[in-house]
Amino acid sequence: MTLQAQFEQAQADSKNLPERPDNMTLLKIYALFKQASSGDAEGKRPGFSDMVGRAKWDAWDAIKGTSKEDAMQQYIDLIEELKG
């Protein structure tokens, strides 16, 4: 199975985890997904009135420079770990 196919399977699996991950893990999942699908964080950092958007953007920006392939693999590994 190609890395892209594994990534797509992990996306599907992420919707059926046995329990909801904590917020820090959810941010990591989001950041790895965005990095793998869109590359480095773009645009302006959301303002203080958008706390959720700001946290998501910060998590994504924190892994700036990670290759799309590496982000895909980390995403796959994290979802596998969460599946138990």
PyMOL Python script that loads the backbone (N, CA, C, O; Angstrom):
from pymol import cmd

cmd.read_pdbstr("""\
ATOM      1  N   MET A   1       0.848  -1.180   0.000  1.00  0.00           N
ATOM      2  CA  MET A   1       0.000   0.000   0.000  1.00  0.00           C
ATOM      3  C   MET A   1       0.898   1.250   0.000  1.00  0.00           C
ATOM      4  O   MET A   1       1.875   1.318   0.746  1.00  0.00           O
ATOM      5  N   THR A   2       0.566   2.207  -0.821  1.00  0.00           N
ATOM      6  CA  THR A   2       1.363   3.437  -0.896  1.00  0.00           C
ATOM      7  C   THR A   2       1.161   4.278   0.359  1.00  0.00           C
ATOM      8  O   THR A   2       0.201   4.091   1.106  1.00  0.00           O
ATOM      9  N   LEU A   3       2.084   5.202   0.570  1.00  0.00           N
ATOM     10  CA  LEU A   3       1.983   6.107   1.714  1.00  0.00           C
ATOM     11  C   LEU A   3       0.678   6.901   1.643  1.00  0.00           C
ATOM     12  O   LEU A   3       0.003   7.084   2.657  1.00  0.00           O
ATOM     13  N   GLN A   4       0.323   7.372   0.444  1.00  0.00           N
ATOM     14  CA  GLN A   4      -0.923   8.129   0.264  1.00  0.00           C
ATOM     15  C   GLN A   4      -2.128   7.278   0.640  1.00  0.00           C
ATOM     16  O   GLN A   4      -3.042   7.764   1.306  1.00  0.00           O
ATOM     17  N   ALA A   5      -2.142   6.022   0.225  1.00  0.00           N
ATOM     18  CA  ALA A   5      -3.263   5.132   0.543  1.00  0.00           C
ATOM     19  C   ALA A   5      -3.330   4.871   2.046  1.00  0.00           C
ATOM     20  O   ALA A   5      -4.419   4.832   2.620  1.00  0.00           O
ATOM     21  N   GLN A   6      -2.168   4.692   2.688  1.00  0.00           N
ATOM     22  CA  GLN A   6      -2.142   4.495   4.143  1.00  0.00           C
ATOM     23  C   GLN A   6      -2.662   5.738   4.861  1.00  0.00           C
ATOM     24  O   GLN A   6      -3.383   5.639   5.853  1.00  0.00           O
ATOM     25  N   PHE A   7      -2.284   6.919   4.343  1.00  0.00           N
ATOM     26  CA  PHE A   7      -2.721   8.190   4.915  1.00  0.00           C
ATOM     27  C   PHE A   7      -4.248   8.314   4.811  1.00  0.00           C
ATOM     28  O   PHE A   7      -4.910   8.716   5.768  1.00  0.00           O
ATOM     29  N   GLU A   8      -4.791   7.970   3.660  1.00  0.00           N
ATOM     30  CA  GLU A   8      -6.233   8.033   3.459  1.00  0.00           C
ATOM     31  C   GLU A   8      -6.952   7.037   4.367  1.00  0.00           C
ATOM     32  O   GLU A   8      -8.026   7.340   4.888  1.00  0.00           O
ATOM     33  N   GLN A   9      -6.371   5.854   4.560  1.00  0.00           N
ATOM     34  CA  GLN A   9      -6.967   4.866   5.463  1.00  0.00           C
ATOM     35  C   GLN A   9      -6.931   5.372   6.901  1.00  0.00           C
ATOM     36  O   GLN A   9      -7.889   5.187   7.652  1.00  0.00           O
ATOM     37  N   ALA A  10      -5.821   6.015   7.286  1.00  0.00           N
ATOM     38  CA  ALA A  10      -5.712   6.567   8.637  1.00  0.00           C
ATOM     39  C   ALA A  10      -6.755   7.668   8.854  1.00  0.00           C
ATOM     40  O   ALA A  10      -7.303   7.797   9.949  1.00  0.00           O
ATOM     41  N   GLN A  11      -7.029   8.459   7.814  1.00  0.00           N
ATOM     42  CA  GLN A  11      -8.071   9.488   7.924  1.00  0.00           C
ATOM     43  C   GLN A  11      -9.420   8.843   8.224  1.00  0.00           C
ATOM     44  O   GLN A  11     -10.166   9.316   9.081  1.00  0.00           O
ATOM     45  N   ALA A  12      -9.724   7.766   7.516  1.00  0.00           N
ATOM     46  CA  ALA A  12     -10.988   7.054   7.749  1.00  0.00           C
ATOM     47  C   ALA A  12     -10.997   6.456   9.155  1.00  0.00           C
ATOM     48  O   ALA A  12     -12.001   6.532   9.862  1.00  0.00           O
ATOM     49  N   ASP A  13      -9.879   5.864   9.551  1.00  0.00           N
ATOM     50  CA  ASP A  13      -9.783   5.247  10.876  1.00  0.00           C
ATOM     51  C   ASP A  13      -9.920   6.281  11.994  1.00  0.00           C
ATOM     52  O   ASP A  13     -10.419   5.965  13.075  1.00  0.00           O
ATOM     53  N   SER A  14      -9.477   7.518  11.737  1.00  0.00           N
ATOM     54  CA  SER A  14      -9.523   8.550  12.773  1.00  0.00           C
ATOM     55  C   SER A  14     -10.955   8.883  13.186  1.00  0.00           C
ATOM     56  O   SER A  14     -11.182   9.404  14.278  1.00  0.00           O
ATOM     57  N   LYS A  15     -11.903   8.588  12.330  1.00  0.00           N
ATOM     58  CA  LYS A  15     -13.308   8.872  12.634  1.00  0.00           C
ATOM     59  C   LYS A  15     -13.942   7.775  13.492  1.00  0.00           C
ATOM     60  O   LYS A  15     -15.063   7.929  13.977  1.00  0.00           O
ATOM     61  N   ASN A  16     -13.221   6.670  13.675  1.00  0.00           N
ATOM     62  CA  ASN A  16     -13.768   5.526  14.413  1.00  0.00           C
ATOM     63  C   ASN A  16     -12.850   5.071  15.546  1.00  0.00           C
ATOM     64  O   ASN A  16     -12.736   3.875  15.816  1.00  0.00           O
ATOM     65  N   LEU A  17     -12.202   6.017  16.200  1.00  0.00           N
ATOM     66  CA  LEU A  17     -11.317   5.652  17.311  1.00  0.00           C
ATOM     67  C   LEU A  17     -12.157   5.167  18.492  1.00  0.00           C
ATOM     68  O   LEU A  17     -13.292   5.609  18.672  1.00  0.00           O
ATOM     69  N   PRO A  18     -11.593   4.249  19.303  1.00  0.00           N
ATOM     70  CA  PRO A  18     -12.356   3.719  20.435  1.00  0.00           C
ATOM     71  C   PRO A  18     -12.743   4.785  21.465  1.00  0.00           C
ATOM     72  O   PRO A  18     -13.787   4.670  22.106  1.00  0.00           O
ATOM     73  N   GLU A  19     -11.917   5.814  21.628  1.00  0.00           N
ATOM     74  CA  GLU A  19     -12.282   6.920  22.511  1.00  0.00           C
ATOM     75  C   GLU A  19     -11.736   8.221  21.955  1.00  0.00           C
ATOM     76  O   GLU A  19     -10.772   8.233  21.190  1.00  0.00           O
ATOM     77  N   ARG A  20     -12.369   9.317  22.351  1.00  0.00           N
ATOM     78  CA  ARG A  20     -11.971  10.637  21.848  1.00  0.00           C
ATOM     79  C   ARG A  20     -10.629  11.023  22.453  1.00  0.00           C
ATOM     80  O   ARG A  20     -10.478  11.001  23.675  1.00  0.00           O
ATOM     81  N   PRO A  21      -9.645  11.379  21.617  1.00  0.00           N
ATOM     82  CA  PRO A  21      -8.344  11.817  22.139  1.00  0.00           C
ATOM     83  C   PRO A  21      -8.472  13.124  22.918  1.00  0.00           C
ATOM     84  O   PRO A  21      -9.429  13.877  22.735  1.00  0.00           O
ATOM     85  N   ASP A  22      -7.494  13.385  23.789  1.00  0.00           N
ATOM     86  CA  ASP A  22      -7.487  14.650  24.521  1.00  0.00           C
ATOM     87  C   ASP A  22      -7.182  15.793  23.546  1.00  0.00           C
ATOM     88  O   ASP A  22      -6.771  15.567  22.408  1.00  0.00           O
ATOM     89  N   ASN A  23      -7.392  17.015  24.018  1.00  0.00           N
ATOM     90  CA  ASN A  23      -7.247  18.183  23.139  1.00  0.00           C
ATOM     91  C   ASN A  23      -5.852  18.326  22.546  1.00  0.00           C
ATOM     92  O   ASN A  23      -5.723  18.698  21.380  1.00  0.00           O
ATOM     93  N   MET A  24      -4.806  18.042  23.313  1.00  0.00           N
ATOM     94  CA  MET A  24      -3.442  18.155  22.788  1.00  0.00           C
ATOM     95  C   MET A  24      -3.217  17.157  21.653  1.00  0.00           C
ATOM     96  O   MET A  24      -2.575  17.481  20.653  1.00  0.00           O
ATOM     97  N   THR A  25      -3.739  15.960  21.809  1.00  0.00           N
ATOM     98  CA  THR A  25      -3.607  14.945  20.755  1.00  0.00           C
ATOM     99  C   THR A  25      -4.422  15.343  19.530  1.00  0.00           C
ATOM    100  O   THR A  25      -3.977  15.156  18.397  1.00  0.00           O
ATOM    101  N   LEU A  26      -5.613  15.891  19.756  1.00  0.00           N
ATOM    102  CA  LEU A  26      -6.426  16.360  18.633  1.00  0.00           C
ATOM    103  C   LEU A  26      -5.701  17.454  17.853  1.00  0.00           C
ATOM    104  O   LEU A  26      -5.754  17.477  16.623  1.00  0.00           O
ATOM    105  N   LEU A  27      -5.026  18.359  18.559  1.00  0.00           N
ATOM    106  CA  LEU A  27      -4.259  19.405  17.885  1.00  0.00           C
ATOM    107  C   LEU A  27      -3.117  18.811  17.071  1.00  0.00           C
ATOM    108  O   LEU A  27      -2.822  19.277  15.970  1.00  0.00           O
ATOM    109  N   LYS A  28      -2.476  17.779  17.619  1.00  0.00           N
ATOM    110  CA  LYS A  28      -1.373  17.124  16.900  1.00  0.00           C
ATOM    111  C   LYS A  28      -1.908  16.442  15.639  1.00  0.00           C
ATOM    112  O   LYS A  28      -1.295  16.527  14.575  1.00  0.00           O
ATOM    113  N   ILE A  29      -3.046  15.769  15.762  1.00  0.00           N
ATOM    114  CA  ILE A  29      -3.668  15.124  14.608  1.00  0.00           C
ATOM    115  C   ILE A  29      -3.977  16.178  13.539  1.00  0.00           C
ATOM    116  O   ILE A  29      -3.674  15.984  12.361  1.00  0.00           O
ATOM    117  N   TYR A  30      -4.572  17.279  13.954  1.00  0.00           N
ATOM    118  CA  TYR A  30      -4.909  18.362  13.031  1.00  0.00           C
ATOM    119  C   TYR A  30      -3.660  18.897  12.338  1.00  0.00           C
ATOM    120  O   TYR A  30      -3.624  19.036  11.116  1.00  0.00           O
ATOM    121  N   ALA A  31      -2.631  19.195  13.141  1.00  0.00           N
ATOM    122  CA  ALA A  31      -1.401  19.776  12.591  1.00  0.00           C
ATOM    123  C   ALA A  31      -0.748  18.841  11.587  1.00  0.00           C
ATOM    124  O   ALA A  31      -0.330  19.279  10.515  1.00  0.00           O
ATOM    125  N   LEU A  32      -0.655  17.566  11.916  1.00  0.00           N
ATOM    126  CA  LEU A  32      -0.031  16.596  11.001  1.00  0.00           C
ATOM    127  C   LEU A  32      -0.854  16.459   9.721  1.00  0.00           C
ATOM    128  O   LEU A  32      -0.294  16.354   8.629  1.00  0.00           O
ATOM    129  N   PHE A  33      -2.186  16.460   9.855  1.00  0.00           N
ATOM    130  CA  PHE A  33      -3.036  16.375   8.675  1.00  0.00           C
ATOM    131  C   PHE A  33      -2.824  17.581   7.766  1.00  0.00           C
ATOM    132  O   PHE A  33      -2.648  17.433   6.557  1.00  0.00           O
ATOM    133  N   LYS A  34      -2.841  18.777   8.355  1.00  0.00           N
ATOM    134  CA  LYS A  34      -2.667  19.999   7.565  1.00  0.00           C
ATOM    135  C   LYS A  34      -1.288  20.043   6.911  1.00  0.00           C
ATOM    136  O   LYS A  34      -1.165  20.429   5.749  1.00  0.00           O
ATOM    137  N   GLN A  35      -0.253  19.650   7.650  1.00  0.00           N
ATOM    138  CA  GLN A  35       1.103  19.661   7.111  1.00  0.00           C
ATOM    139  C   GLN A  35       1.203  18.670   5.947  1.00  0.00           C
ATOM    140  O   GLN A  35       1.809  18.969   4.918  1.00  0.00           O
ATOM    141  N   ALA A  36       0.602  17.490   6.122  1.00  0.00           N
ATOM    142  CA  ALA A  36       0.658  16.455   5.086  1.00  0.00           C
ATOM    143  C   ALA A  36      -0.141  16.851   3.847  1.00  0.00           C
ATOM    144  O   ALA A  36       0.245  16.520   2.726  1.00  0.00           O
ATOM    145  N   SER A  37      -1.243  17.553   4.045  1.00  0.00           N
ATOM    146  CA  SER A  37      -2.096  17.870   2.906  1.00  0.00           C
ATOM    147  C   SER A  37      -1.837  19.253   2.310  1.00  0.00           C
ATOM    148  O   SER A  37      -2.099  19.465   1.126  1.00  0.00           O
ATOM    149  N   SER A  38      -1.326  20.203   3.107  1.00  0.00           N
ATOM    150  CA  SER A  38      -1.173  21.571   2.616  1.00  0.00           C
ATOM    151  C   SER A  38       0.234  22.146   2.736  1.00  0.00           C
ATOM    152  O   SER A  38       0.505  23.217   2.192  1.00  0.00           O
ATOM    153  N   GLY A  39       1.134  21.461   3.434  1.00  0.00           N
ATOM    154  CA  GLY A  39       2.475  22.003   3.643  1.00  0.00           C
ATOM    155  C   GLY A  39       2.501  22.950   4.831  1.00  0.00           C
ATOM    156  O   GLY A  39       1.636  22.880   5.704  1.00  0.00           O
ATOM    157  N   ASP A  40       3.485  23.831   4.866  1.00  0.00           N
ATOM    158  CA  ASP A  40       3.668  24.745   5.995  1.00  0.00           C
ATOM    159  C   ASP A  40       2.460  25.665   6.183  1.00  0.00           C
ATOM    160  O   ASP A  40       1.752  25.999   5.233  1.00  0.00           O
ATOM    161  N   ALA A  41       2.250  26.063   7.443  1.00  0.00           N
ATOM    162  CA  ALA A  41       1.140  26.959   7.792  1.00  0.00           C
ATOM    163  C   ALA A  41       1.203  28.229   6.957  1.00  0.00           C
ATOM    164  O   ALA A  41       2.277  28.784   6.724  1.00  0.00           O
ATOM    165  N   GLU A  42       0.050  28.674   6.518  1.00  0.00           N
ATOM    166  CA  GLU A  42      -0.046  29.864   5.685  1.00  0.00           C
ATOM    167  C   GLU A  42      -1.046  30.831   6.292  1.00  0.00           C
ATOM    168  O   GLU A  42      -1.821  30.468   7.177  1.00  0.00           O
ATOM    169  N   GLY A  43      -1.021  32.044   5.816  1.00  0.00           N
ATOM    170  CA  GLY A  43      -1.992  33.036   6.245  1.00  0.00           C
ATOM    171  C   GLY A  43      -1.635  33.643   7.590  1.00  0.00           C
ATOM    172  O   GLY A  43      -0.600  33.346   8.188  1.00  0.00           O
ATOM    173  N   LYS A  44      -2.524  34.497   8.033  1.00  0.00           N
ATOM    174  CA  LYS A  44      -2.319  35.178   9.295  1.00  0.00           C
ATOM    175  C   LYS A  44      -2.797  34.321  10.453  1.00  0.00           C
ATOM    176  O   LYS A  44      -3.773  33.579  10.341  1.00  0.00           O
ATOM    177  N   ARG A  45      -2.090  34.439  11.565  1.00  0.00           N
ATOM    178  CA  ARG A  45      -2.494  33.753  12.779  1.00  0.00           C
ATOM    179  C   ARG A  45      -3.813  34.366  13.253  1.00  0.00           C
ATOM    180  O   ARG A  45      -3.930  35.588  13.335  1.00  0.00           O
ATOM    181  N   PRO A  46      -4.813  33.522  13.568  1.00  0.00           N
ATOM    182  CA  PRO A  46      -6.091  34.062  14.042  1.00  0.00           C
ATOM    183  C   PRO A  46      -5.917  34.886  15.321  1.00  0.00           C
ATOM    184  O   PRO A  46      -4.999  34.652  16.106  1.00  0.00           O
ATOM    185  N   GLY A  47      -6.800  35.832  15.507  1.00  0.00           N
ATOM    186  CA  GLY A  47      -6.728  36.711  16.671  1.00  0.00           C
ATOM    187  C   GLY A  47      -7.228  36.048  17.947  1.00  0.00           C
ATOM    188  O   GLY A  47      -7.669  34.899  17.940  1.00  0.00           O
ATOM    189  N   PHE A  48      -7.149  36.799  19.042  1.00  0.00           N
ATOM    190  CA  PHE A  48      -7.545  36.285  20.356  1.00  0.00           C
ATOM    191  C   PHE A  48      -9.008  35.892  20.428  1.00  0.00           C
ATOM    192  O   PHE A  48      -9.372  35.046  21.246  1.00  0.00           O
ATOM    193  N   SER A  49      -9.850  36.474  19.605  1.00  0.00           N
ATOM    194  CA  SER A  49     -11.276  36.149  19.639  1.00  0.00           C
ATOM    195  C   SER A  49     -11.566  34.755  19.071  1.00  0.00           C
ATOM    196  O   SER A  49     -12.645  34.206  19.291  1.00  0.00           O
ATOM    197  N   ASP A  50     -10.617  34.195  18.354  1.00  0.00           N
ATOM    198  CA  ASP A  50     -10.775  32.848  17.779  1.00  0.00           C
ATOM    199  C   ASP A  50      -9.764  31.911  18.450  1.00  0.00           C
ATOM    200  O   ASP A  50      -8.751  31.543  17.856  1.00  0.00           O
ATOM    201  N   MET A  51     -10.059  31.539  19.684  1.00  0.00           N
ATOM    202  CA  MET A  51      -9.122  30.729  20.470  1.00  0.00           C
ATOM    203  C   MET A  51      -8.855  29.355  19.839  1.00  0.00           C
ATOM    204  O   MET A  51      -7.716  28.888  19.817  1.00  0.00           O
ATOM    205  N   VAL A  52      -9.900  28.720  19.334  1.00  0.00           N
ATOM    206  CA  VAL A  52      -9.737  27.394  18.730  1.00  0.00           C
ATOM    207  C   VAL A  52      -8.906  27.497  17.456  1.00  0.00           C
ATOM    208  O   VAL A  52      -7.966  26.727  17.256  1.00  0.00           O
ATOM    209  N   GLY A  53      -9.256  28.450  16.598  1.00  0.00           N
ATOM    210  CA  GLY A  53      -8.505  28.648  15.361  1.00  0.00           C
ATOM    211  C   GLY A  53      -7.045  28.980  15.636  1.00  0.00           C
ATOM    212  O   GLY A  53      -6.144  28.522  14.932  1.00  0.00           O
ATOM    213  N   ARG A  54      -6.828  29.779  16.664  1.00  0.00           N
ATOM    214  CA  ARG A  54      -5.473  30.178  17.045  1.00  0.00           C
ATOM    215  C   ARG A  54      -4.661  28.964  17.513  1.00  0.00           C
ATOM    216  O   ARG A  54      -3.506  28.800  17.122  1.00  0.00           O
ATOM    217  N   ALA A  55      -5.267  28.117  18.350  1.00  0.00           N
ATOM    218  CA  ALA A  55      -4.580  26.918  18.843  1.00  0.00           C
ATOM    219  C   ALA A  55      -4.261  25.961  17.701  1.00  0.00           C
ATOM    220  O   ALA A  55      -3.180  25.374  17.662  1.00  0.00           O
ATOM    221  N   LYS A  56      -5.195  25.806  16.779  1.00  0.00           N
ATOM    222  CA  LYS A  56      -4.979  24.924  15.631  1.00  0.00           C
ATOM    223  C   LYS A  56      -3.846  25.458  14.743  1.00  0.00           C
ATOM    224  O   LYS A  56      -2.975  24.702  14.312  1.00  0.00           O
ATOM    225  N   TRP A  57      -3.872  26.775  14.476  1.00  0.00           N
ATOM    226  CA  TRP A  57      -2.841  27.374  13.635  1.00  0.00           C
ATOM    227  C   TRP A  57      -1.470  27.255  14.305  1.00  0.00           C
ATOM    228  O   TRP A  57      -0.481  26.949  13.640  1.00  0.00           O
ATOM    229  N   ASP A  58      -1.407  27.494  15.619  1.00  0.00           N
ATOM    230  CA  ASP A  58      -0.139  27.387  16.355  1.00  0.00           C
ATOM    231  C   ASP A  58       0.417  25.965  16.304  1.00  0.00           C
ATOM    232  O   ASP A  58       1.621  25.771  16.131  1.00  0.00           O
ATOM    233  N   ALA A  59      -0.462  24.973  16.455  1.00  0.00           N
ATOM    234  CA  ALA A  59      -0.018  23.576  16.398  1.00  0.00           C
ATOM    235  C   ALA A  59       0.538  23.248  15.011  1.00  0.00           C
ATOM    236  O   ALA A  59       1.550  22.558  14.889  1.00  0.00           O
ATOM    237  N   TRP A  60      -0.123  23.742  13.980  1.00  0.00           N
ATOM    238  CA  TRP A  60       0.317  23.517  12.602  1.00  0.00           C
ATOM    239  C   TRP A  60       1.640  24.235  12.356  1.00  0.00           C
ATOM    240  O   TRP A  60       2.563  23.656  11.783  1.00  0.00           O
ATOM    241  N   ASP A  61       1.736  25.481  12.783  1.00  0.00           N
ATOM    242  CA  ASP A  61       2.949  26.271  12.576  1.00  0.00           C
ATOM    243  C   ASP A  61       4.147  25.684  13.323  1.00  0.00           C
ATOM    244  O   ASP A  61       5.290  25.852  12.898  1.00  0.00           O
ATOM    245  N   ALA A  62       3.886  24.998  14.431  1.00  0.00           N
ATOM    246  CA  ALA A  62       4.961  24.422  15.243  1.00  0.00           C
ATOM    247  C   ALA A  62       5.717  23.307  14.517  1.00  0.00           C
ATOM    248  O   ALA A  62       6.854  23.002  14.876  1.00  0.00           O
ATOM    249  N   ILE A  63       5.102  22.698  13.503  1.00  0.00           N
ATOM    250  CA  ILE A  63       5.790  21.622  12.772  1.00  0.00           C
ATOM    251  C   ILE A  63       6.233  22.082  11.384  1.00  0.00           C
ATOM    252  O   ILE A  63       6.477  21.269  10.493  1.00  0.00           O
ATOM    253  N   LYS A  64       6.332  23.397  11.223  1.00  0.00           N
ATOM    254  CA  LYS A  64       6.790  23.984   9.961  1.00  0.00           C
ATOM    255  C   LYS A  64       8.112  23.339   9.538  1.00  0.00           C
ATOM    256  O   LYS A  64       8.993  23.107  10.367  1.00  0.00           O
ATOM    257  N   GLY A  65       8.237  23.056   8.257  1.00  0.00           N
ATOM    258  CA  GLY A  65       9.468  22.466   7.738  1.00  0.00           C
ATOM    259  C   GLY A  65       9.425  20.949   7.651  1.00  0.00           C
ATOM    260  O   GLY A  65      10.291  20.342   7.020  1.00  0.00           O
ATOM    261  N   THR A  66       8.426  20.325   8.275  1.00  0.00           N
ATOM    262  CA  THR A  66       8.270  18.874   8.180  1.00  0.00           C
ATOM    263  C   THR A  66       7.796  18.541   6.773  1.00  0.00           C
ATOM    264  O   THR A  66       6.866  19.168   6.267  1.00  0.00           O
ATOM    265  N   SER A  67       8.428  17.560   6.138  1.00  0.00           N
ATOM    266  CA  SER A  67       8.020  17.197   4.779  1.00  0.00           C
ATOM    267  C   SER A  67       6.614  16.602   4.802  1.00  0.00           C
ATOM    268  O   SER A  67       6.168  16.064   5.816  1.00  0.00           O
ATOM    269  N   LYS A  68       5.926  16.707   3.668  1.00  0.00           N
ATOM    270  CA  LYS A  68       4.581  16.137   3.584  1.00  0.00           C
ATOM    271  C   LYS A  68       4.610  14.636   3.862  1.00  0.00           C
ATOM    272  O   LYS A  68       3.732  14.107   4.543  1.00  0.00           O
ATOM    273  N   GLU A  69       5.622  13.955   3.332  1.00  0.00           N
ATOM    274  CA  GLU A  69       5.726  12.506   3.517  1.00  0.00           C
ATOM    275  C   GLU A  69       5.952  12.161   4.988  1.00  0.00           C
ATOM    276  O   GLU A  69       5.344  11.223   5.503  1.00  0.00           O
ATOM    277  N   ASP A  70       6.821  12.910   5.667  1.00  0.00           N
ATOM    278  CA  ASP A  70       7.092  12.668   7.081  1.00  0.00           C
ATOM    279  C   ASP A  70       5.843  12.943   7.911  1.00  0.00           C
ATOM    280  O   ASP A  70       5.537  12.196   8.841  1.00  0.00           O
ATOM    281  N   ALA A  71       5.120  14.016   7.578  1.00  0.00           N
ATOM    282  CA  ALA A  71       3.881  14.329   8.297  1.00  0.00           C
ATOM    283  C   ALA A  71       2.844  13.234   8.081  1.00  0.00           C
ATOM    284  O   ALA A  71       2.130  12.867   9.014  1.00  0.00           O
ATOM    285  N   MET A  72       2.753  12.707   6.855  1.00  0.00           N
ATOM    286  CA  MET A  72       1.825  11.598   6.584  1.00  0.00           C
ATOM    287  C   MET A  72       2.165  10.403   7.455  1.00  0.00           C
ATOM    288  O   MET A  72       1.284   9.805   8.073  1.00  0.00           O
ATOM    289  N   GLN A  73       3.461  10.050   7.503  1.00  0.00           N
ATOM    290  CA  GLN A  73       3.871   8.883   8.275  1.00  0.00           C
ATOM    291  C   GLN A  73       3.599   9.083   9.764  1.00  0.00           C
ATOM    292  O   GLN A  73       3.135   8.161  10.435  1.00  0.00           O
ATOM    293  N   GLN A  74       3.881  10.270  10.287  1.00  0.00           N
ATOM    294  CA  GLN A  74       3.612  10.550  11.702  1.00  0.00           C
ATOM    295  C   GLN A  74       2.107  10.490  11.991  1.00  0.00           C
ATOM    296  O   GLN A  74       1.692   9.998  13.040  1.00  0.00           O
ATOM    297  N   TYR A  75       1.304  10.987  11.065  1.00  0.00           N
ATOM    298  CA  TYR A  75      -0.156  10.936  11.205  1.00  0.00           C
ATOM    299  C   TYR A  75      -0.620   9.480  11.249  1.00  0.00           C
ATOM    300  O   TYR A  75      -1.399   9.098  12.122  1.00  0.00           O
ATOM    301  N   ILE A  76      -0.139   8.676  10.309  1.00  0.00           N
ATOM    302  CA  ILE A  76      -0.496   7.252  10.245  1.00  0.00           C
ATOM    303  C   ILE A  76      -0.115   6.563  11.550  1.00  0.00           C
ATOM    304  O   ILE A  76      -0.916   5.827  12.126  1.00  0.00           O
ATOM    305  N   ASP A  77       1.116   6.804  12.017  1.00  0.00           N
ATOM    306  CA  ASP A  77       1.604   6.174  13.249  1.00  0.00           C
ATOM    307  C   ASP A  77       0.762   6.582  14.455  1.00  0.00           C
ATOM    308  O   ASP A  77       0.447   5.749  15.304  1.00  0.00           O
ATOM    309  N   LEU A  78       0.397   7.862  14.532  1.00  0.00           N
ATOM    310  CA  LEU A  78      -0.393   8.357  15.663  1.00  0.00           C
ATOM    311  C   LEU A  78      -1.785   7.732  15.668  1.00  0.00           C
ATOM    312  O   LEU A  78      -2.269   7.308  16.717  1.00  0.00           O
ATOM    313  N   ILE A  79      -2.427   7.671  14.515  1.00  0.00           N
ATOM    314  CA  ILE A  79      -3.766   7.063  14.444  1.00  0.00           C
ATOM    315  C   ILE A  79      -3.698   5.574  14.795  1.00  0.00           C
ATOM    316  O   ILE A  79      -4.571   5.060  15.496  1.00  0.00           O
ATOM    317  N   GLU A  80      -2.669   4.885  14.312  1.00  0.00           N
ATOM    318  CA  GLU A  80      -2.499   3.465  14.656  1.00  0.00           C
ATOM    319  C   GLU A  80      -2.365   3.285  16.167  1.00  0.00           C
ATOM    320  O   GLU A  80      -2.957   2.375  16.748  1.00  0.00           O
ATOM    321  N   GLU A  81      -1.580   4.162  16.795  1.00  0.00           N
ATOM    322  CA  GLU A  81      -1.369   4.111  18.239  1.00  0.00           C
ATOM    323  C   GLU A  81      -2.699   4.338  18.978  1.00  0.00           C
ATOM    324  O   GLU A  81      -2.980   3.666  19.971  1.00  0.00           O
ATOM    325  N   LEU A  82      -3.507   5.275  18.495  1.00  0.00           N
ATOM    326  CA  LEU A  82      -4.766   5.601  19.136  1.00  0.00           C
ATOM    327  C   LEU A  82      -5.834   4.519  18.931  1.00  0.00           C
ATOM    328  O   LEU A  82      -6.759   4.390  19.732  1.00  0.00           O
ATOM    329  N   LYS A  83      -5.695   3.750  17.855  1.00  0.00           N
ATOM    330  CA  LYS A  83      -6.634   2.661  17.601  1.00  0.00           C
ATOM    331  C   LYS A  83      -6.496   1.556  18.644  1.00  0.00           C
ATOM    332  O   LYS A  83      -7.425   0.783  18.877  1.00  0.00           O
ATOM    333  N   GLY A  84      -5.314   1.498  19.271  1.00  0.00           N
ATOM    334  CA  GLY A  84      -5.097   0.519  20.327  1.00  0.00           C
ATOM    335  C   GLY A  84      -4.645  -0.752  19.830  1.00  0.00           C
ATOM    336  O   GLY A  84      -4.421  -1.676  20.612  1.00  0.00           O
TER     337      GLY A  84
END
""", "prot")
cmd.dss("prot")
cmd.show_as("cartoon", "prot")
cmd.util.cbc("prot")
cmd.orient("prot")
